Amino acid sequence: MKPSILVVDDEQQILKAVQRYLGEKGYDVVTSDHYDGALSALSRQPFNVALIDLKLGDRSGIDLIAQIKKEHPETLCMIFTGYGTIDSAIQAVKAGAYHYITKPFRLEDLETLLSQ
């Protein structure tokens, strides 16, 4: 069985593309375009993986990872960002991120990560 995935990004195009691609590959994908919506989705169902944008409007994806790991430690979290730096990668890993992906990324590569 393929994992359930929560995708959190404030860019609708990214959400739609990831949801469509992974949905076609058999994943159960739920999306949210903001921090609070992600927490709400997590309160309704468990997710195996959360793919989270580093910048969520005025909130931080790193803060969201810390919150998720506190409340749902079994959820694997990955950060993806168009603003990749070594410092933000270190912060993400310290918060509990399993992987750090820079945008733009190939959807095929994302699926490869998820299938590991």
N, C-alpha and C positions, 0 to 999 in steps of 0.2 A: 504494500500500500504506500502511495506517495504521501509525503508530509503535507500538513496543513501550513499555510504560509500567510503571514500578515505583512503587507507591504505598506510602508508609511512614507509618503513624499508629498510635498506641497505642489509638485508639478503634475497636473492631470495627465499630460502626455506620457510621462514615465509610468504612472499608475496603470493607465489603460494598456500600454504596450506590454508591461510585465504581466498584468492579469490575463490578457489575451494569450500571450505566448505560453505561460506556465499552465494556464487552464487547458489549452489544447494538448499539453503534455500529460494531463491527468492530475495535476495538483489542485487542491482545494485552496483557492486564493481569495483573501478578503483584503480590501484596500481601505486606507484612511488618508485624508489629506491634511490631518493635523494631530497634534500631540494628544489632546483630550479624546478625540475620536478613536485613537489607537488604544488608549486605556479602556475605553468603553467596549471596544471589540474584544479585548482580552478578558473583560469581566463576563462576557457572554459565552466564550468558548476558549478552549486551550489551543495553542498553536505550537507546532514543532519548531518553526523558524519565524523570526521577525527580521525583515529587511527594512532598514530605517535610514532615511536621509539624514545627513549630518546637520543640516539647517532646515528647521521646520518653522518658517516664519520667524517669530520672535523667540522661539524655543529651540532647545538643543536636542539633537538626536542622542547625544551622549547621556544627557539627563534622562531621556526616555529609556535607554538601555539600563541605566542604574535602577530605575523604577521597576522595569520588567524583571530584572534579575532578582530584585528584592521580593516581588510578589509571585513570580513564575520562574523560579530558578531553572526549571527543566527546558525552557524555551531558549534555543540557540539564537543569538542575535548577530546580525551583520550590519555594518554601516556601509552606505554607499554615498559618494560625494563628488561634486565637481570642484571642490576646494580642498583637495587632499594635501596634507602636510604631514611631516613626520610627527610633529607635536600632537596633531589631532588623532593620528593613528595610535600613538601611545596612550592618549587619554581614552580612546575608544576601547582599547584592549584592557586597560585598567578598570574600566566600567563594566567589563564583561563581554565585550564583542569577540565573537569567534573569528570573524574575518572582516577585512576592510577593502572595499572595492572602489576604484575611482571611475567617475563618469568621464566620457561615455564608456559604456561597457557593452560587450556583445551578449545578447540574451542566451546564446548557446553556452557561453562561458559561465553564466549564472546557473544554468541548469546543471552543468558539470559540477559546480560547487555543491549544489543541493543534493546531487545523487551520491555524494561521497559519504 
